Amino acid sequence: MAKFDTKKLETGTWVVIADGEKALFLENITDSKDPNLEVREVKTQDNPPDSAQGTDRPGRMADNGPGQKSAFDETDWHQLAKDRFAEDLAEQLYKLAHKGAFKRLVIAASPKVLGVLRPALHKEVADKLVAEIPKTYTNAPRDQIERWLCADLAA
């Protein structure tokens, strides 16, 4: 295994593993050479597929030509719920940072979630952020997450 910046995963560093429907809050309770991530909290969201959430056809509007109509884009309720979950996650991280729950933070999330989460992070959280990993680890076992995390922080 390649060496990585040990300060990124030192003892007490929190790691948030997230996708649009699940977030794991983990804390490294050992040193950075052999991290042991302990679960602090699990947050989930029930997000059925878009077909189960939307029931209406997209709306129509009249075009300039005679008898022509165009359809509006259909709302992707499933993706909208994922975006809201990421925004709620940013708010929860702010509350935890404000309480002093963590001093250092690593976030590993799907690229889309990171794209929504990054601008929603409060400055107090962003200042504690030491690494972002644009990957989805949420359904992996914890020992596998620890190995992947070390490998990704080494890259």
Secondary structure, DSSP 8 states (H G I E B T S, - for coil): -----GGGG-TT-EEEEE-SSEEEEEEE-S-SSS--EEEEEEEE-----HHHH--S---EEE-SSTT-EEE-----HHHHHHHHHHHHHHHHHHHHHHHTS-S-EEEEE-HHHHHHHHHHS-HHHHTTEEEEE-S--TTS-HHHHHHHHHHHHH-
